[in-house]
Amino acid sequence: MHTPPHTAREAPTGDAPYDVLVVGGGIIGLVTAWRAAQRGLRTAVADPAPGGGAAQVAAGMLAAVTELHYGEQTLLGLNLASARRYPSFVAELEEASGHDLAFRTCGTLSVALDADDRAHLRELHAFQRRLGLDAQWLTGRECRRLEPMLAPGVRGGLRVDGDHQVDPRRLAAALLTACERAGVTLHRARAERLALDGDRAAGAELAGGTRLAAGQTVLAAGSLSGRLPGVPEEVLPPVRPVKGQVLRLSVPGPYAPFLSRTVRAVVRGGHVYLVPRENGELVVGATTEELGWDTTVTAGGVYELLRDAHELVPGITELPLVETRAGLRPGSPDNAPLLGPTALPGLQLATGHYRNGVLLTPITGDVMAEALTGGELPPDARPFSPRRFTRHPAAVQEHTA
Ligand SMILES: Cc1cc2nc3c(=O)[nH]c(=O)nc-3n(C[C@H](O)[C@H](O)[C@H](O)COP(=O)(O)OP(=O)(O)OC[C@H]3O[C@@H](n4cnc5c(N)ncnc54)[C@H](O)[C@@H]3O)c2cc1C
């Protein structure tokens, strides 16, 4: 699908409302705004720092198959559908923005370091096969032939050639440019409160007092989506922050190519992955911590990541450590996103993408454009309606009494 971009437009003045106001300009809010503008909707984004958010920390794995978890088969369908859209999405966004997204179709290798990990990975492989997914079992020797920097102790692994990667920072920057070129108006301010007009959402009040009127408001504020004042309790999304710490190393010329694909493992119950970019960056992630909105990088977090990554690929200790950072995944109760209309007329959600927000960016844009123009989610996206969590007002009163 390629819709010609609209020309940049002036911000509507006075009472002239936007068709769509997106609260939050992370990758999910921006892709929603871009697709809405392409459909001819007058669209604005409110965010004090658009293009920021969790994408500045994320590794950018497009890991529909290697991130498969038991009980998440419905989410798997959405993840695979988004993964299939990635090549054409990247081509379209690169053309629209003039940015290179560093999309690499390099595949992923999940390895086991001991007998327990191996048994666990074997089970996962059987599950993947039952679901018809493409994953190939390799012996330890075959893994090391593919990736010679792997530790000699690697006991086996799963080769998944369809799980790729993209640079999330470039994705965010490209979406911002594409939005501007498509005529999306950016308000660089925080939304302080959802505006209501009778029993409808009607835009938002921004820090500084500006009120933006809009026919439809999309709440896409990442891990803060459940905190916007004015949103009635029964439609407030149950989204929470899940902290992740990540390291960035660089691979100097003599060591390149250090790894040719994403390599991941479960070490002592924790997930560790190494994502090598073509520009020499090597991303090592990530911790998973339930600590509220804390984004402190801790000595313990860095230590654990380096210890586990070193067990997997001993040579990493030679590489320069160039960045340590923590970000917040917007987690939902079932680890799946909340997309589309809520029980409050005029309010839609695009949030709760948890550990797959980068992967789910293409499909989220398409699904939200459908919901904003047609009022309904396309059939494949209906399991992700926010209504699965809508609480009855009476139950909310009882709960909060
Ligand atoms: C460590 C880590 C590793 C990850 N790795 C991967 C990966 O490999 N693959 C993958 O697919 N995903 C990954 N993710 C997940 C992915 O980054 C997120 O799911 C995704 O970035 C969420 O995007 P978002 O736009 O919903 O939220 P955010 O990125 O949190 O953006 C929300 C935006 O809303 C704004 N905002 C908040 N409140 C308000 C308000 N009141 N008014 C206006 N604006 C507001 C903020 O300023 C922010 O810009 C990872 C995340 C982390 C933290």
The ligand as an ORCA input file, in Angstrom:
! r2SCAN-3c Opt
* xyz 0 1
  C      15.195     -2.630     26.972
  C      14.171     -2.746     25.905
  C      14.400     -3.588     24.832
  C      13.425     -3.737     23.840
  N      13.699     -4.519     22.765
  C      12.761     -4.682     21.797
  C      13.035     -5.491     20.661
  O      14.133     -6.034     20.523
  N      12.038     -5.661     19.737
  C      10.811     -5.072     19.859
  O       9.951     -5.279     19.005
  N      10.538     -4.263     20.927
  C      11.479     -4.068     21.888
  N      11.208     -3.265     22.960
  C       9.853     -2.741     23.137
  C       9.595     -1.456     22.369
  O      10.691     -0.585     22.496
  C       8.323     -0.798     22.926
  O       7.253     -1.717     22.930
  C       7.912      0.408     22.085
  O       9.007      1.269     21.873
  C       6.783      1.146     22.772
  O       6.497      2.287     22.006
  P       5.348      3.309     22.443
  O       5.327      4.365     21.415
  O       4.089      2.549     22.724
  O       5.789      3.856     23.864
  P       7.024      4.789     24.273
  O       8.203      4.491     23.462
  O       7.136      4.674     25.748
  O       6.554      6.255     23.872
  C       5.555      6.905     24.601
  C       5.659      8.388     24.299
  O       4.573      9.020     24.972
  C       5.023     10.233     25.508
  N       4.120     10.588     26.601
  C       3.930      9.962     27.783
  N       2.993     10.587     28.502
  C       2.558     11.632     27.744
  C       1.596     12.664     27.931
  N       0.870     12.759     29.053
  N       1.439     13.592     26.955
  C       2.161     13.523     25.794
  N       3.082     12.554     25.565
  C       3.278     11.640     26.540
  C       6.464      9.996     25.918
  O       7.184     11.220     25.934
  C       6.938      9.043     24.817
  O       7.560      9.746     23.755
  C      12.184     -3.061     23.942
  C      11.980     -2.178     25.004
  C      12.954     -2.014     25.973
  C      12.721     -1.047     27.091
*
